[in-house]
Amino acid sequence: MTKSASKDTLLCAYAAIGDDALKRDTVVKRLRARIQKLGDLTFNYEEFDADQVDGASVVAACNTVPFASPMRMVVLKNAGKLRKADAESLVAYLQNPSTSTVLLIEAEKLAKSSRLFKAIAAFGPQAVIDCSAPAKRDLPRLVRSMAVGHGITLTEGAARLLIELAGADTVRLDGELNKIALAHNGADAVNEHEVSSLVARTTEVKPWEFLDALSARNTKRCLLDLTRMPSTSHVYLLTQCVGRIRELICAKSLQRRGEIASLPSVLGKESWKVKHYADWASRFSEDELRRGIVSARDAERAMKSGAKTEDAFKDWLISFVVRTRP
């Protein structure tokens, strides 16, 4: 095993880096299964946690001679939490690693500029495995493909509802899919009703999700989201709403001047974050947006003068989102 090894050759070291814990766990399992084909790992597999081990112990494990097998495997979890001295021990080891051991480090985060990252990356393009969480837009498709692995299929709506209830953590989603698979009967696809009956809500709605519903003038969604944000202050949420309204005013102004393409740079945001702003801005008149800010000021005063914050916020929300009929 050398730093110039081919794609099919085991390297001396790998790094599984990213915030998707299920992907990292899958990398560990697949690499272990691959090495297991070469020889028994019963006495040749060691796993450590960076919170509970020093670098010297990991290096010693890597330098241990395999027993009744040509290969050993050593896994270091949470490698991003290694103390500097311990990380340096691994960096020194990786300059002349054991050819009979595969070291896999896994971490949610590990800076590309760190010496440990660079030491592993030097083994080749296959050495660092990206375990980043999927983009939100790709998550429903991922969930449906994960469901197949559990022997079931999900409708598009069921996949989206599962994400809404359980969140984006793929480990939790995988666990919920396993539970659904055990309870599901028949060959039909799992639908939204079945998901809602089996999966309890464990995640809160994010403020930005509420702001998107507000911008789309979706009153029903706004009121529903409010019930799913128990730890979010109504005063804080009102402040965020005013910020969004100001952004929509800006979008409307640029629309009028034919300069909407400059919105990302004007707001200092990435283009994908503001791709719906032009549509949302068109759903309000300039007067409605201005009155929204003025009435928000009045709502904030009411909140600070002793009025029940939830009622004051809800009254403002409905007055702003619901279209006033002429």
Sine and cosine of phi, psi and omega as CSV:
sin_phi,cos_phi,sin_psi,cos_psi,sin_omega,cos_omega
0.00,0.00,0.91,-0.41,-0.03,-1.00
-0.80,-0.60,0.13,-0.99,0.00,-1.00
-0.95,0.31,-0.20,0.98,0.03,-1.00
-0.95,-0.30,0.35,0.94,-0.05,-1.00
-0.89,0.46,0.45,-0.89,0.03,-1.00
-0.96,0.27,0.12,-0.99,-0.06,-1.00
-0.87,0.49,-0.54,0.84,-0.06,-1.00
-1.00,0.04,-0.08,1.00,-0.03,-1.00
-1.00,-0.04,0.68,-0.73,0.05,-1.00
-0.91,0.41,0.70,-0.72,0.07,-1.00
-1.00,-0.01,0.25,-0.97,0.03,-1.00
-0.97,0.25,-0.36,0.93,-0.05,-1.00
-0.46,-0.89,0.58,-0.82,0.06,-1.00
-0.70,-0.72,0.35,-0.94,0.09,-1.00
-0.70,-0.71,0.83,-0.56,0.08,-1.00
-0.97,-0.25,0.96,-0.27,-0.15,-0.99
-0.86,-0.51,0.77,-0.64,0.06,-1.00
0.42,-0.91,0.22,-0.97,-0.09,-1.00
-1.00,-0.01,0.15,0.99,0.06,-1.00
-0.99,-0.15,0.98,-0.19,-0.08,-1.00
-0.90,0.44,-0.54,0.84,0.00,-1.00
-0.92,0.39,-0.65,0.76,0.04,-1.00
-0.89,0.46,-0.69,0.72,0.00,-1.00
-0.89,0.46,-0.67,0.74,0.01,-1.00
-0.90,0.44,-0.61,0.79,0.02,-1.00
-0.91,0.42,-0.63,0.78,0.04,-1.00
-0.87,0.49,-0.70,0.72,0.01,-1.00
-0.86,0.50,-0.73,0.68,-0.05,-1.00
-0.91,0.42,-0.68,0.74,-0.03,-1.00
-0.93,0.37,-0.64,0.76,0.01,-1.00
-0.92,0.38,-0.63,0.78,0.03,-1.00
-0.90,0.44,-0.68,0.74,0.01,-1.00
-0.89,0.45,-0.59,0.81,0.01,-1.00
-0.92,0.40,-0.68,0.73,0.00,-1.00
-0.96,0.29,-0.52,0.85,0.00,-1.00
-0.87,0.49,-0.47,0.88,0.01,-1.00
-0.93,0.37,-0.35,0.94,-0.03,-1.00
-1.00,0.05,-0.37,0.93,-0.03,-1.00
0.12,-0.99,0.26,-0.97,-0.05,-1.00
-0.91,0.42,0.77,-0.64,0.02,-1.00
-0.98,-0.21,0.10,0.99,-0.04,-1.00
-0.79,0.62,-0.70,0.71,-0.01,-1.00
-0.95,-0.32,0.22,0.98,-0.10,-1.00
-0.79,-0.61,0.42,0.91,0.00,-1.00
-0.76,-0.65,0.78,-0.62,0.06,-1.00
-0.71,-0.70,0.62,-0.78,-0.03,-1.00
-0.77,-0.64,0.73,-0.69,-0.03,-1.00
-0.79,-0.61,0.35,-0.94,0.12,-0.99
-0.89,-0.45,0.75,-0.66,-0.07,-1.00
-0.87,0.49,-0.39,0.92,0.03,-1.00
-0.95,0.30,-0.33,0.94,-0.17,-0.98
-0.82,-0.58,0.21,0.98,-0.06,-1.00
-0.60,-0.80,0.44,-0.90,0.08,-1.00
-0.98,-0.19,0.30,-0.95,-0.06,-1.00
-0.87,0.49,-0.58,0.81,-0.02,-1.00
-0.88,0.47,-0.59,0.80,0.00,-1.00
-0.93,0.37,-0.62,0.79,0.03,-1.00
-0.92,0.39,-0.68,0.73,0.02,-1.00
-0.89,0.46,-0.66,0.75,0.01,-1.00
-0.88,0.47,-0.64,0.77,0.03,-1.00
-0.90,0.43,-0.63,0.78,0.01,-1.00
-0.92,0.39,-0.54,0.84,-0.04,-1.00
-1.00,0.04,-0.04,1.00,0.03,-1.00
-0.93,0.36,0.67,-0.74,-0.01,-1.00
-0.97,0.26,0.73,-0.69,0.01,-1.00
-0.86,0.51,0.50,-0.87,0.03,-1.00
-0.95,-0.32,0.88,-0.47,0.04,-1.00
0.82,0.58,0.57,0.82,0.00,-1.00
-0.30,-0.95,0.49,-0.87,0.02,-1.00
-0.98,0.20,-0.25,0.97,-0.12,-0.99
-0.69,-0.72,0.47,-0.88,0.18,-0.98
-0.87,-0.50,0.32,-0.95,0.09,-1.00
-0.73,-0.68,0.75,-0.66,0.03,-1.00
-0.83,-0.56,0.78,-0.62,-0.02,-1.00
-0.89,-0.46,0.75,-0.66,0.08,-1.00
-0.88,-0.47,0.92,-0.40,-0.02,-1.00
-1.00,-0.05,0.39,-0.92,0.01,-1.00
0.82,0.57,0.66,0.75,-0.07,-1.00
-0.88,0.48,-0.38,0.93,0.02,-1.00
-0.91,0.41,-0.26,0.97,-0.02,-1.00
-1.00,-0.10,0.08,1.00,0.02,-1.00
-0.88,0.47,0.65,-0.76,0.15,-0.99
-0.93,0.37,0.43,-0.90,-0.09,-1.00
-0.83,0.56,-0.70,0.72,-0.03,-1.00
-0.89,0.45,-0.61,0.79,0.00,-1.00
-0.94,0.33,-0.62,0.78,0.06,-1.00
-0.89,0.45,-0.62,0.78,0.01,-1.00
-0.91,0.41,-0.53,0.85,0.06,-1.00
-0.88,0.47,-0.65,0.76,0.02,-1.00
-0.94,0.33,-0.62,0.78,0.03,-1.00
-0.87,0.50,-0.69,0.72,0.01,-1.00
-0.90,0.43,-0.66,0.75,0.02,-1.00
-0.88,0.48,-0.66,0.75,-0.09,-1.00
-0.94,0.35,-0.20,0.98,0.09,-1.00
-0.95,0.30,-0.44,0.90,0.02,-1.00
-0.53,-0.85,0.93,0.36,-0.13,-0.99
-0.97,0.24,0.33,-0.94,0.09,-1.00
-0.93,0.38,0.71,-0.71,0.00,-1.00
-0.99,0.12,-0.05,1.00,0.01,-1.00
-0.94,-0.34,0.21,0.98,0.02,-1.00
-0.76,-0.65,0.67,-0.74,0.16,-0.99
-0.96,-0.29,0.87,-0.50,0.04,-1.00
-0.99,-0.17,0.80,-0.59,0.08,-1.00
-0.86,-0.50,0.86,-0.50,0.13,-0.99
-0.96,-0.26,0.61,-0.79,0.05,-1.00
-0.73,-0.69,0.61,-0.79,-0.07,-1.00
-0.38,-0.93,0.51,-0.86,0.09,-1.00
-0.93,0.37,-0.65,0.76,0.01,-1.00
-0.64,-0.76,0.67,-0.75,0.12,-0.99
-0.46,-0.89,0.91,-0.41,-0.09,-1.00
-0.86,0.51,0.72,-0.69,0.03,-1.00
-0.90,0.43,-0.36,0.93,0.00,-1.00
-0.99,0.11,-0.14,0.99,-0.04,-1.00
-0.95,0.31,0.48,-0.88,-0.01,-1.00
-0.91,0.41,-0.54,0.84,0.00,-1.00
-0.93,0.38,-0.70,0.72,0.04,-1.00
-0.86,0.51,-0.73,0.68,-0.03,-1.00
-0.90,0.44,-0.58,0.81,-0.02,-1.00
-0.91,0.42,-0.60,0.80,0.01,-1.00
-0.98,0.19,-0.65,0.76,0.01,-1.00
-0.86,0.51,-0.45,0.89,-0.01,-1.00
-0.91,0.42,-0.27,0.96,0.01,-1.00
-0.98,0.21,-0.18,0.98,0.07,-1.00
0.74,-0.67,0.17,-0.98,-0.06,-1.00
-0.89,0.45,-0.37,0.93,0.02,-1.00
-1.00,0.09,-0.12,0.99,-0.12,-0.99
-0.95,0.30,-0.59,0.81,-0.02,-1.00
-0.98,-0.22,0.86,-0.51,-0.08,-1.00
-0.95,-0.32,0.87,-0.49,-0.04,-1.00
-0.96,0.28,0.88,-0.48,0.02,-1.00
-0.88,-0.47,0.59,0.81,0.02,-1.00
-0.93,0.37,0.55,-0.83,0.04,-1.00
-0.91,0.42,0.54,-0.84,0.00,-1.00
-0.93,0.37,0.44,-0.90,0.08,-1.00
-0.90,0.44,0.47,-0.88,-0.06,-1.00
-0.83,0.56,-0.62,0.78,-0.04,-1.00
-0.92,0.39,-0.39,0.92,-0.03,-1.00
-1.00,-0.06,-0.15,0.99,-0.12,-0.99
-0.91,0.41,-0.68,0.73,0.02,-1.00
-0.85,0.53,-0.66,0.75,0.02,-1.00
-0.91,0.42,-0.63,0.77,0.03,-1.00
-0.90,0.43,-0.69,0.72,-0.01,-1.00
-0.87,0.49,-0.66,0.76,0.01,-1.00
-0.92,0.40,-0.57,0.82,0.04,-1.00
-0.96,0.28,-0.56,0.83,0.07,-1.00
-0.90,0.43,-0.59,0.81,-0.02,-1.00
-0.89,0.47,-0.60,0.80,0.01,-1.00
-0.86,0.51,-0.59,0.81,0.02,-1.00
-0.91,0.41,-0.32,0.95,0.05,-1.00
-0.99,-0.16,0.10,1.00,0.05,-1.00
0.99,0.11,0.31,0.95,0.01,-1.00
-0.72,-0.69,0.24,-0.97,0.13,-0.99
-0.84,-0.55,0.48,-0.88,0.01,-1.00
-0.87,-0.50,0.59,-0.81,0.16,-0.99
-0.95,0.31,0.29,-0.96,0.03,-1.00
-0.85,0.52,-0.69,0.72,0.00,-1.00
-0.90,0.44,-0.62,0.78,0.01,-1.00
-0.91,0.41,-0.64,0.76,0.02,-1.00
-0.89,0.45,-0.70,0.72,-0.01,-1.00
-0.91,0.41,-0.64,0.77,0.01,-1.00
-0.91,0.41,-0.65,0.76,0.02,-1.00
-0.86,0.51,-0.68,0.73,0.02,-1.00
-0.91,0.42,-0.65,0.76,0.01,-1.00
-0.88,0.47,-0.63,0.78,-0.05,-1.00
-0.99,0.15,-0.68,0.73,-0.14,-0.99
-0.99,-0.16,-0.26,0.96,-0.02,-1.00
1.00,-0.07,-0.11,-0.99,-0.10,-1.00
-0.99,-0.13,-0.03,1.00,0.00,-1.00
-0.93,0.37,0.89,-0.45,-0.11,-0.99
-0.93,0.36,-0.44,0.90,0.07,-1.00
-0.91,0.42,-0.71,0.70,0.03,-1.00
-0.92,0.40,-0.66,0.75,0.01,-1.00
-0.87,0.49,-0.65,0.76,0.02,-1.00
-0.90,0.44,-0.64,0.77,0.04,-1.00
-0.90,0.43,-0.65,0.76,0.01,-1.00
-0.92,0.38,-0.61,0.79,0.04,-1.00
-0.89,0.45,-0.62,0.78,0.05,-1.00
-0.89,0.46,-0.67,0.74,0.02,-1.00
-0.90,0.43,-0.68,0.73,0.02,-1.00
-0.90,0.45,-0.67,0.75,-0.02,-1.00
-0.88,0.47,-0.62,0.79,0.00,-1.00
-0.93,0.37,-0.52,0.86,-0.05,-1.00
-1.00,-0.03,-0.30,0.95,-0.10,-0.99
-0.98,0.21,0.68,-0.74,0.06,-1.00
-0.87,-0.48,0.58,-0.81,0.06,-1.00
1.00,0.02,0.06,-1.00,-0.07,-1.00
-0.99,-0.16,-0.05,1.00,0.00,-1.00
-0.93,0.38,0.43,-0.91,0.05,-1.00
-0.93,0.37,0.58,-0.82,0.07,-1.00
-0.92,0.38,0.76,-0.65,-0.04,-1.00
-0.96,-0.29,0.00,-1.00,-0.06,-1.00
-0.90,0.45,-0.63,0.78,-0.01,-1.00
-0.87,0.49,-0.66,0.75,-0.01,-1.00
-0.92,0.38,-0.64,0.77,0.03,-1.00
-0.89,0.45,-0.72,0.69,-0.04,-1.00
-0.90,0.44,-0.47,0.88,-0.01,-1.00
-0.99,0.14,-0.32,0.95,-0.08,-1.00
-0.94,-0.35,-0.35,0.94,-0.11,-0.99
-0.90,-0.43,0.82,-0.57,0.04,-1.00
-1.00,0.05,0.56,-0.83,0.03,-1.00
-0.94,0.34,0.79,-0.61,0.01,-1.00
-0.82,-0.57,-0.06,1.00,-0.03,-1.00
-0.86,-0.51,0.51,-0.86,0.08,-1.00
-1.00,-0.04,0.45,-0.89,0.10,-1.00
-0.93,0.36,0.70,-0.72,0.02,-1.00
-0.98,0.21,0.56,-0.83,0.02,-1.00
-0.79,0.62,-0.63,0.78,-0.03,-1.00
-0.92,0.40,-0.49,0.87,0.05,-1.00
-0.93,0.38,-0.64,0.76,0.05,-1.00
-0.90,0.45,-0.68,0.73,-0.02,-1.00
-0.89,0.46,-0.58,0.82,0.04,-1.00
-0.91,0.41,-0.64,0.77,0.04,-1.00
-0.91,0.40,-0.62,0.78,0.06,-1.00
-0.88,0.48,-0.73,0.68,-0.04,-1.00
-0.89,0.45,-0.53,0.85,0.01,-1.00
-1.00,0.10,0.02,1.00,-0.03,-1.00
0.84,0.55,0.64,0.77,0.01,-1.00
-0.99,-0.11,1.00,0.04,-0.09,-1.00
-0.87,0.49,-0.71,0.71,-0.03,-1.00
-0.86,0.50,-0.70,0.72,-0.01,-1.00
-0.92,0.39,-0.64,0.77,0.02,-1.00
-0.87,0.50,-0.74,0.67,-0.03,-1.00
-0.92,0.39,-0.59,0.81,0.04,-1.00
-0.92,0.38,-0.69,0.72,0.00,-1.00
-0.88,0.47,-0.58,0.81,0.00,-1.00
-0.85,0.52,-0.59,0.81,0.00,-1.00
-0.96,0.29,-0.22,0.98,-0.05,-1.00
-0.94,-0.33,0.37,0.93,0.01,-1.00
-0.76,-0.65,0.81,0.59,-0.11,-0.99
-0.88,0.47,-0.42,0.91,-0.06,-1.00
-0.99,-0.14,0.05,1.00,-0.01,-1.00
-0.99,-0.11,0.82,-0.57,0.00,-1.00
-0.92,0.39,0.68,-0.73,0.03,-1.00
-0.93,0.37,-0.53,0.85,0.05,-1.00
-0.91,0.41,-0.70,0.71,0.04,-1.00
-0.88,0.47,-0.68,0.73,-0.04,-1.00
-0.91,0.42,-0.61,0.79,0.04,-1.00
-0.89,0.45,-0.66,0.75,0.03,-1.00
-0.87,0.49,-0.67,0.74,0.03,-1.00
-0.91,0.42,-0.61,0.79,0.01,-1.00
-0.90,0.44,-0.68,0.74,0.01,-1.00
-0.88,0.47,-0.64,0.76,0.05,-1.00
-0.87,0.49,-0.67,0.74,0.01,-1.00
-0.92,0.39,-0.64,0.76,0.00,-1.00
-0.89,0.46,-0.65,0.76,0.04,-1.00
-0.88,0.48,-0.63,0.78,0.03,-1.00
-0.91,0.41,-0.61,0.79,0.02,-1.00
-0.94,0.35,-0.56,0.83,0.08,-1.00
-0.89,0.45,-0.67,0.74,0.05,-1.00
-0.88,0.47,-0.69,0.72,0.01,-1.00
-0.88,0.47,-0.65,0.76,-0.03,-1.00
-0.92,0.39,-0.62,0.78,0.02,-1.00
-0.90,0.43,-0.69,0.72,0.02,-1.00
-0.92,0.39,-0.58,0.82,0.06,-1.00
-0.86,0.51,-0.72,0.69,-0.06,-1.00
-0.89,0.46,-0.54,0.84,-0.02,-1.00
-1.00,-0.03,0.02,1.00,-0.01,-1.00
0.95,0.30,0.46,0.89,-0.06,-1.00
-0.85,-0.52,0.46,0.89,-0.07,-1.00
-0.87,0.49,-0.43,0.90,-0.01,-1.00
-0.89,0.46,-0.36,0.93,-0.03,-1.00
-1.00,0.03,0.02,1.00,-0.07,-1.00
-0.82,0.57,-0.73,0.69,-0.02,-1.00
-0.83,0.55,-0.69,0.72,-0.03,-1.00
-0.95,0.32,-0.58,0.81,0.01,-1.00
-0.90,0.43,-0.67,0.74,-0.01,-1.00
-1.00,0.05,-0.19,0.98,-0.02,-1.00
0.94,0.34,0.58,0.82,-0.01,-1.00
-0.84,-0.55,0.39,-0.92,0.10,-1.00
-0.93,0.38,0.52,-0.85,-0.12,-0.99
-0.86,0.51,-0.58,0.81,-0.04,-1.00
-0.93,0.37,-0.39,0.92,-0.01,-1.00
-0.97,0.22,-0.31,0.95,-0.05,-1.00
-0.86,-0.51,0.29,0.96,-0.10,-0.99
-0.90,0.43,-0.38,0.93,0.00,-1.00
-0.99,-0.15,-0.05,1.00,-0.12,-0.99
-0.88,0.48,-0.64,0.77,-0.02,-1.00
-0.88,0.47,-0.69,0.73,0.03,-1.00
-0.90,0.43,-0.70,0.71,-0.02,-1.00
-0.90,0.43,-0.67,0.74,-0.02,-1.00
-0.88,0.47,-0.57,0.82,-0.02,-1.00
-0.94,0.35,-0.22,0.98,-0.01,-1.00
-0.99,0.10,-0.15,0.99,0.01,-1.00
-0.86,-0.51,0.50,-0.86,0.19,-0.98
-1.00,0.09,0.31,-0.95,0.03,-1.00
-0.88,0.48,-0.60,0.80,0.00,-1.00
-0.91,0.41,-0.63,0.77,0.03,-1.00
-0.89,0.46,-0.66,0.75,0.00,-1.00
-0.92,0.40,-0.68,0.73,0.02,-1.00
-0.90,0.43,-0.71,0.71,0.01,-1.00
-0.90,0.44,-0.49,0.87,0.04,-1.00
-0.89,0.46,-0.64,0.77,0.01,-1.00
-0.94,0.33,-0.67,0.75,0.01,-1.00
-0.90,0.44,-0.72,0.70,-0.02,-1.00
-0.93,0.35,-0.47,0.89,0.07,-1.00
-0.91,0.40,-0.61,0.80,0.07,-1.00
-0.87,0.49,-0.69,0.72,0.00,-1.00
-0.91,0.41,-0.62,0.79,0.02,-1.00
-0.91,0.42,-0.64,0.77,0.01,-1.00
-0.90,0.43,-0.64,0.77,0.04,-1.00
-0.89,0.46,-0.66,0.75,0.00,-1.00
-0.90,0.44,-0.67,0.74,0.02,-1.00
-0.87,0.50,-0.66,0.75,-0.08,-1.00
-0.99,0.14,-0.17,0.98,0.01,-1.00
-0.99,-0.13,0.07,1.00,0.08,-1.00
0.89,-0.45,-0.13,0.99,0.02,-1.00
-0.93,0.36,0.46,-0.89,0.03,-1.00
-0.90,0.43,0.87,-0.50,-0.13,-0.99
-0.86,0.50,-0.62,0.78,-0.03,-1.00
-0.89,0.45,-0.69,0.72,-0.01,-1.00
-0.92,0.39,-0.67,0.74,-0.01,-1.00
-0.90,0.43,-0.66,0.75,0.00,-1.00
-0.92,0.38,-0.68,0.73,-0.04,-1.00
-0.90,0.43,-0.64,0.77,0.03,-1.00
-0.88,0.47,-0.68,0.73,0.02,-1.00
-0.91,0.42,-0.69,0.72,-0.05,-1.00
-0.84,0.54,-0.77,0.64,-0.04,-1.00
-0.91,0.42,-0.64,0.77,0.00,-1.00
-0.91,0.41,-0.47,0.88,0.00,-1.00
-1.00,0.06,-0.68,0.73,-0.13,-0.99
-0.98,0.20,-0.67,0.75,-0.08,-1.00
-0.95,0.32,0.75,-0.66,0.00,-1.00
-0.93,0.36,0.73,-0.68,0.06,-1.00
-1.00,0.09,0.86,-0.52,-0.02,-1.00
-0.99,0.16,0.71,-0.71,-0.02,-1.00
-0.93,0.37,0.00,0.00,0.00,0.00
